[in-house]
Amino acid sequence: MLKDAEAIATIAVRKIDVARRFYEETLGLEPAGGEGDMRAYRSGSSTLMVYESQFAGTNRATAATWLVGSELESLIQSLKAKGVKFEHYDLPDTRREGDIHVSGKVRVAWFKDPDGNILSIANG
């Protein structure tokens, strides 16, 4: 049914202008449409939609993950230089190397947007 349809990540935010600055200036995403209280961004071959909602930041799980391959460490440094703070979690069968959580071959780092939405970058 849906196996051939495109899916998009959808993230609720409190104020679209604050979110726009974070997603465009901090993360470097380029606008791909939207108006009013909704913005769309292209990221690789996928789309990220950000919209205003009273429920922004209430998700306690990862909302979106970018697979960045070998650029993981350099992206962490670039994001830290822009003020992004990385989250540290105690996870089973996982060790931490600085801001990177390592489980087998998987390397991932988590951070939050201004509304507390959990985002991550991984070696994928």
C-alpha positions in Angstrom: 0.0 0.0 0.0 2.4 2.7 1.2 5.7 1.1 0.2 6.1 3.2 -2.9 4.9 6.5 -1.4 7.3 9.2 0.0 7.2 9.8 3.7 8.2 13.0 5.5 9.3 13.8 9.0 6.8 16.2 10.7 8.0 18.2 13.6 5.8 20.4 15.8 7.3 23.8 17.0 6.0 26.6 19.2 7.0 29.5 17.0 7.7 29.1 13.3 10.1 32.1 13.2 12.3 30.6 16.0 12.2 27.2 14.3 13.0 28.7 10.9 16.2 30.3 12.2 17.3 27.0 13.8 16.5 24.7 10.9 17.8 27.1 8.2 20.7 28.9 10.0 21.9 26.3 12.5 21.2 23.1 10.6 21.7 24.6 7.1 18.4 23.3 5.6 17.0 25.1 2.6 13.3 26.1 2.4 11.2 24.0 0.0 7.8 25.7 0.5 5.3 26.5 3.1 3.5 29.5 4.4 1.9 30.8 7.5 2.7 28.5 10.4 4.3 25.7 8.3 7.6 25.4 6.5 9.0 22.5 4.4 12.7 21.8 4.0 14.5 19.4 1.5 17.1 17.2 3.1 18.7 14.9 0.6 15.9 13.2 -1.2 13.5 13.6 1.8 11.4 16.4 3.2 11.1 17.8 6.7 8.0 19.6 7.6 7.9 22.0 10.6 4.6 23.4 11.8 3.3 25.4 14.8 1.5 23.4 17.4 0.5 23.7 21.0 2.0 20.2 21.4 5.5 21.2 20.4 8.3 19.4 22.2 6.1 16.9 23.9 7.6 13.9 22.0 10.2 12.2 24.2 11.6 10.1 21.4 13.7 11.0 18.4 11.7 12.9 15.8 14.2 12.9 12.9 17.6 11.4 12.1 20.0 12.4 9.4 22.4 9.7 8.1 25.7 11.5 7.6 28.2 8.7 7.2 31.8 9.6 7.9 30.9 13.3 8.4 29.5 12.6 11.9 32.4 14.0 13.9 32.9 17.1 11.8 29.2 17.9 11.9 29.2 17.6 15.6 32.0 20.1 15.8 30.2 22.5 13.3 26.9 22.3 15.2 28.6 22.8 18.6 30.3 26.0 17.1 26.7 27.2 16.4 25.6 26.6 20.0 24.0 23.2 19.7 24.3 21.1 22.9 24.4 17.4 22.5 22.4 15.0 24.7 23.9 12.1 26.6 21.9 9.0 27.3 22.6 5.8 29.3 21.6 3.1 26.8 22.0 -0.7 27.1 25.0 -2.1 25.2 26.1 1.4 24.3 29.2 3.3 25.2 29.9 6.9 24.7 32.9 8.5 22.9 32.4 12.2 23.7 29.0 13.2 22.3 28.8 10.0 20.2 26.9 6.9 21.4 28.4 3.7 20.0 26.6 0.4 19.7 28.4 -2.0 17.4 28.9 -0.2 14.1 26.2 2.3 14.8 27.5 5.8 15.9 24.8 8.4 16.8 24.6 11.8 18.5 21.4 13.4 19.7 20.5 17.1 20.1 17.4 19.1 20.6 15.8 22.0 18.6 14.7 25.1 20.5 11.3 23.4 21.4 13.0 20.3 22.8 12.3 18.0 19.9 14.9 15.3 19.8 17.0 15.1 16.6 20.0 13.0 15.8 22.8 12.5 13.3 24.2 9.0 12.7 26.9 7.3 10.6 24.1 5.3 8.9 
